[in-house]
Amino acid sequence: MGLLSVAIWLPIAFGTLLLALGSDKQAGAARWIALAGAVLAFVVTLPLISGFDPGSAALQFQENLVWIERFNVRYHLGVDGISVWFVLLTAFITVIVVIAGWEVITDRAHQYLGAFLILSGLMVGVFSAADGLLFYVFFEATLIPMYIIIGIWGGPRRVYAAFKFFLYTLLGSLLMLIALIFLYYKSGGSFDIATWHKLPLGMPAQTLLFFAFFAAFSVKVPMWPVHTWLPDAHVEAPTGGSVVLAAIMLKLGAYGFLRFSMPIAPDASHEYAWLIITLSLVAVIYIGLVAMVQQDMKKLVAYSSIAHMGFVTLGFFIFNELGVAGGIVQMISHGFVSGAMFLSIGVLYDRVHSREIADYGGVVNTMPKFAAFALLFSMANCGLPGTAGFIGEWMVILGAVQFNFWIGALSATALIFGAAYTLWMYKRVYFGDITNDHVRTLEDINAREFLMLAVLAVAVLWMGLYPKPFTDVMHVSVTELLKHVATSKLN
C-alpha cells in the first residue's frame, strides 16, 4: 500500500474503530485513540513533501489499480505541486480538531471524533484522486460525516443547517456527475482525468461542461449568490465542524476548478472568465460589507471566509501565474487563519456559551495570553504583512493588476473591509473595561488550548515570513496548468 492510500485509509480505519467503541464510558480511551490516529495520519503525509520533486509537473506517489473493471474505473491516486500541500493541510487540521474537542465534547465523544477522522481520510482522497469517478465518490462521501457532525453536535437550529448544507452541495454535484458520464463516453470509456485534459471538445460541449462543473464547485467554495448555506452551517456547527468546514471543505470546490473546469474546458473557461471574476469581486466587496454588520462572531468570520475565498476564484480566472499561485497560497493560508479564528471563538463560547459580540468586552483583562493569540489571528485575517493572510491576497492583487488595473484596485478594497470588520470585532470583544460578570470570571487558556493555538500561530507566522517552500513546490505545476489552459481544444 502506497503513502497516499495509507494517508486516506489510516484515519478512516481509526474512525471506524472509534465508532465501534459505542459507549461514553470509554470516552477517555476514544480521545487517545483519535489523537493517535490523527497524529499517525499526519506523520504519514510528511514524506509526501520531503520526497516531492518540485521540478516535475507530473503526478507523484502514484497508485493505479483496477477498481471496477467492467467500466474501466481505476483506483488511481497521485499528487502534484498543486494538491500535495492540501493533503498535509487536511491531516494537520485534523490533529488540531481532535485536541480542540478533547474536553469540550462529552456527549458521544467516540462518534464525534470518529466522524472527523473518517472525514479527514475522505478529503485526502479528494485531493489525491486521479480517476474521475473515484474523485466523485470521495467528493460526495465527505458530505455524510459533516452532515452528521452539524446535525448531532450543532446548535439549536442544527437540523435546518445540516439539511441546507447537504441539499445545496448535493444538488450542484448531480450536474457534475452528468458531466463525468459525458466525458467517459466522449473519451471512449475512460475515467482518467489526465485523458480528459487532452480530449478535444467543441465549444458547445465545453460550455455545458463548464457550467456543470461550475454548479458543483461554486456551491462548495461557496461563491455569491449560492453562499447562503455557509453562515447557517458555521453558526450551528460545533467548533471543530466550523474549523474543518472553513479550513478544508471550502477548498474542495476551488480545487475542482483547477482539476476539472480549467483544463477540461479551457476555451469555455476563457469565454466565461468575466462571470467568475464578477462574482468573485461581488464576494470580496459586498460580502465584506455584510460581514461588517454581523453581531454574531461566528457569522462574521463565516462571511469573512466567503470574501477570502472570492480572492481564490478571482486569482484562478485571471489566468496568470501570480493569480493562480496566489489563489492556491490563499487557500492554504486561509486554512490556517480561518481555523484559528473559529478556534478562538470556540474558546470563548466554551466559557460563556454566547457568540454575540455584545456579550463580551474587556476580555484582555482576564485572558491576556488568549487575547494575544486572538490579536495575531485577527491581524492575519486582515492580511497584515508578515502573516499568512497577506501572501496569497497580495499575489492575487498583483496578478489582477497585471490582468486589469481596475479589477486589481477593486480586489484591493478587501484589505480595507477585512481590517474594518475584524479589528472592530476585536476591539468590542477584547478591549475596554469589563462590562459583565461573565467576562469578569473568565480564566485564561489552559495548556491544551495554549498548545493548539501556539501550533497555529507558528504556522501563520512561518507561512507569512517564509512562503518560499509553498510557492516553490507549486511553481512547475501551475506553469504547466497555465500552458495547458492557454491551448485551445476546439476540434
Steps between C-alpha positions, in 0.01 A plus 500: 500500500638840397533813711184659361291191571632495856422873536142431387416172670694530827277777644190325360606177678556684829167681455319170442668356812373798702145446373526137612582604860138606537494629860559830681664299779797454269525871407851528647629210290318640195684832529841333516416267210383800295815695580721203411313454170518870411871534586592181312302615195684833509842333538423282196447811285840656588701279253267629225659844534854390596515259206317726254685605182409867444659494153231270359140584413406131473298317764725354768452215752260341252294188569299354212289188553189357337188588700190433284637313199179495295485880480876558498487676838837504671621562852747759374667735747773759462596852608670788320627837618144633517345226712782378727475787750126441544561139604734626774263782597209255540702266726639794701160661563358161609760479780403852615127413496553188712693706759235776487216259584691319777312635802216679324314207344360275773194357321589208271862613471600178322250565220597868474872426468435200275300716258789749474760231432284340230437845349877567500573184302226578248629855444854370441338268244349798316839672472674176393251353250618479137191309383180699438258256663732446798514878544119519490459223758740668745356847423144392580594273791641801691143629538394212723730546803465880488121468481510279810741732685275805444175310551593332832749728675383833357298786646122546541434520122743223416255281305399791273866596442604139431218446247578829326870415481427150365239600241691798359819305448332178380283671236799676346698176489233313301578714195868416545413130492324548164810682372725213614281243322507712182881518513518123561316426175669783307846363593412146386435356845756658734465673836867604498512875576829546308335346190210746534750788513620408149154430354409733208157654557281744306387828655139385572630191686758708690235756598264235637786328685625830641160589647442145628829517691425859599172385661687250719807701589349849543265369772787331679731807498237663554466783249239772510196455464501128599679575828200518733546148642844584644414753776222270627731197495778687681274650767337167584806274462713414804840674507681205340241485222547870424878460494495210251227661292693827459854361493451203265151438360467837326829422322349190334293724270788731411722196438233365262535810280873425460455129434189502281357832377820670380694210340200307357315806363775762443320689222178526702706600806644794307162583346320515836788626715320837521214329686729340760697825542177698550359255755837492679512880526142502634611249766809705586318836527132438576553206738773702673238769569253235620765369744537849643146512638494154663440479876585128525877431498465169317277652234748785451790259444278283274429798273869589522579152361273559200680829429843337533401211271390763246871583471570137412255478209603846381864390491423182304305670221739784421723230347844621600751331728481756779122467509477119493793445739361777724160331503656168609711673768186680617323163536779365720536816711124528541508144636731612780343840568129412481560186708675714763220760496229240558705330774537837675125553490458145631726575799270788599180306426610207720522741794213745444269301266436804284632608161341846515757781488286707738540238775874565523734792558829529688602136451866608488476584871420143605655297212818686393675195349195406298445861389856508361433192286165639388669827398754316284227300326285812454793683340557201270130510406550867404793408276775656711847465335707237680199271552361223279192709417707753305691284250216352293293818491801709396589256218141500372482882509830524308375244246168685468680832437702327224173375351301823542584793726140568607434138593816511711391826662153361584646180645738704719201655680465164677804587710317810625172319569685207659681732738175685579284203599776295666654776710160642593399157629830467689460845656147428626579151632847543651569867575341745741372451852337178618127557451342181635549231762558221245818667377609591855513131600680373187817296542786517251572213261626170640795297369288312241355820355841670508650208304245503218509881466882510517533239223268702276683823590830342386336390173353848438833673564711241316293530183486878530874548551631220276249394230774371265451126576133529406551696178802293388308171522205628295694711243557237227150352531339846477712589194402172332130558577511851352670371184227239465217749559653741243474231227164476321327160493246587233477216246 
